[in-house]
Amino acid sequence: MEKEVFEIFEDFTKLKTKKDKVLFLQEQGNLVPAVKDVIRGCFDERLSFVLPEGKPPYTPNRPESVPSSLKMLHRQFGNFVQGSRAGQLSKMQIENQFIQMLESIHAEDALIVLDMVAKKSPVKGLTKKLVLEAFPKLLS
């Protein structure tokens, strides 16, 4: 069974050395594009989200009844970024799509997305410096 994004980040936190963390990020980033998209959303200063600050009013999904996956829905991030597809949608549409995404993915992945939008690292030990080492061109 394939791991969800939050499980991949949990595995990352168990690694001890910088070298292992860099190699793990490179491997997972290439296998699971959502991982790389979350990392870029967190650390790329050029990306600005057009969402209100704070936690939106959403109902976290129960782990046993998750209809979708962040690995599939990460492509929607463009709907929430300044200067991208967000310009074609009303503020209400953007916020509704964001809440629908949060409610259709695993609750732990929803927390990762909320950290990303707040420009916070989703897990301990994941820093901009480490990301730049793993993916030199991702944030440039």
Secondary structure, 3 states (H helix, E strand, C coil): CCCCHHHHHHHHHCCCCHHHHHHHHHHHHHHCHHHHHHHHHHHCCCCCECCCCCCCCCCCCCHHHCCCCHHHHHHHHHHHECCCHHHHCCHHHHHHHHHHHHHHCCHHHHHHHHHHHCCCCCCCCCCHHHHHHHCCCCCC
